[in-house]
Amino acid sequence: MYYKTEEEIELIRKSCLLVCRTLAHVASIIRPGISGLEIDQAAETFIRDHGAVPAFKNFRGNAPTPFPASLCVSINEVVVHGIPTAKTIFQDGDIVSVDCGVSWNGFFGDSAYTFPLGNVSEATMKLCRVTNTSLYKGIAEAVAGHRLGDLSFAIQHYCEREHGYGIVRELVGHGIGRNLHEPPEVPNYGKRGKGIQFKEGLTLAIEPMVNLGKKDVLTAKDGWTIFTRDRKPSAHYEHTVVVRKGKAEILSDHFMIEEEIAKNTEVRYVGFEQ
């Protein structure tokens, strides 16, 4: 496990804030009628203009080909890793998960936000609110002395037990720093008191992926796009945090994204579920 120095944490924070500035730029232009390719190109230009590199572009995971875009753009039943194209046109009533990562000054940043466009159903809006709320319930457990299972359980219990949604098992959060993906894996399901014990300086990308229906997912022929088996919507929110004593510190910033949403009449504010 790689625990970061304060200097390294500050570099990760800078990368995360650039990610969120990029997502805020996306929030200012996303609307029904434009394509996934348009927001992807805008994001790549924004990232490179700031001297950074899109972390996802040409990333080699387990798929047969490298990821071809700077953003993962996942619409409705697509959980994550959607590939933005010119044919991917956003429609009124869609929810669009946008996941962004950058490499800057030797360190990575990672964050994601789901944007509801126009007349989204109340059932889907509630899914977004619950998923967003679950992210912070997980973050609340990322403190020194707690265990990984405490974080995972907090997300799972809130989403599955309290709201009846499906938590995806095949996809997890991760450590982050000099590499986009570092140990440990951070599942959104688990048991209290299990797993590694958190220590100060561990940086984590926590990212609940929550389905309106069942937890089961499939992978498209492109080897990247993950979608719900029952074709019901899925929501996704992500923060990068550092483990501290008493309270985790969030290194990314969704407030700047929500400030842009407030100016864009075609995107709905998500907020939190009580």
Buried (B, 14 or more C-beta within 10 A) or exposed (E): EBBBEEEBBEBBBBBBBBBBBBBBBBBBBBBBEBBBBBBBBBBBEBBEEEEBBBBBBEBEEEBEEEBBBBBBBBBBBBBBBBBBBEEBBBEEBBBBBBBBBBBBEEBBBBBBBBBBBBEBEEEBBBBBBBBBBBBBBBBBBBBBEBBBBBBBBBBBBBBBEEBEBBBBEEBBBBBBBBBBBBEBBBBBBBEBEEBEEBEEBBBBBBBBBBBBBEBEBEBEEBBBBBBBBBEBBBBBBBBBBBBBEEEBBBBBBBEBBBEBBEEBEBBBEBEEBE
